[in-house]
Amino acid sequence: MASIELKNIVKDFGDVKALENLNLSIDEGEFIVILGPSGAGKTTTLKLIAGIEELTSGQLLIDGCDAASMKPADRDITMVFETYALYPHMTVWENMATPLRGRGSQMDPAAIDARVQKIARILRMEEYMTRLPSQLSGGQKQRVAMGRAMVREPKIFLLDEPLNHVDAKIREELRKELHLLRHTIKSTVVYVTHDYIEALSLGQRIAIINKGRIEQIGTPWDVYFRPANLFVASHIGQPEVNRFVGRSRLDGSSVHIDFPDLGHEIVLPSGQFPNDNMDGQKIVAGLRPQHVRLSETQDERYQLPAEIVIRENLRTELDLVLRTGKVKLTALESPEKDLPEGQQMFLHLPEKHLMFFSKNTESRIDYQPGN
């Protein structure tokens, strides 16, 4: 295992700035996920750690040592790419054993076989060891690619979108296996993905990257429930977080927030915004779809009238798009509920689940809801 530290990293490709003043510290033995959209700089970050690409400026430290003085082969790093990159003429056993049988290898053949068989058992690939890659499914090929990396037992294990080319069912199975492997791999693991489910389920911490910059680093709970800004809030969760634009005003010890497009105002104690001046701010309120509450009858809480305009049955949830005022929002309900399109409903937006962001900076406003 090894620690990794990236300090003020800049990486340019000609006129394109792939990374800009990126800072990230990774603890020895940590399983960290780098999450972001396509082109955000995720793979470039991995390639810099591996030594495949060189820094434009900044400092990369591995176990406290400047990696600029290290050759890629001396960093004790293994990388699994998005594509399987298996040798088509070699069996599963031969593909997995390749890193241990290279030129200059001092390992005894029996020791190599023992190591390969151990990893094959972990990955549930024992019965496929004599097959060629052409005889494997996509999920099995990805297991072989991971196994080939794991047999080396490197200090640092880099995974670049390893589940990107397998179908949804296999992706779910492999994600569960990777969750178990997290406790088996005795390496520092840096895992890159654009899939927030993978990030939330696998990462001890998640680093969210956008346009070459880290937007937030935190535990899955941190980035989901306390996103640093609107970008993070929008990229963690599906369906996306609902947004309502409003303006606040301070009235004594209360903050009134008016949402004209909703035709709705909420009133909160000013003490719930301890670090922000809430008088006259343009703000964006965010509410995740699973926190929208629906009722067929109106009462003191369920005041906002809404109409169901789209109903989509998901595997475990009912995804509803509703129109209220000038706004469309999404809610998740039990698929057992009989809620057809066109039905009139009433909404409640629970204050304890609301998130607030500055309209100008898109940064999160400190909000401490009551019970």
Disulfide bonds with the S-S distance in Angstrom:
none
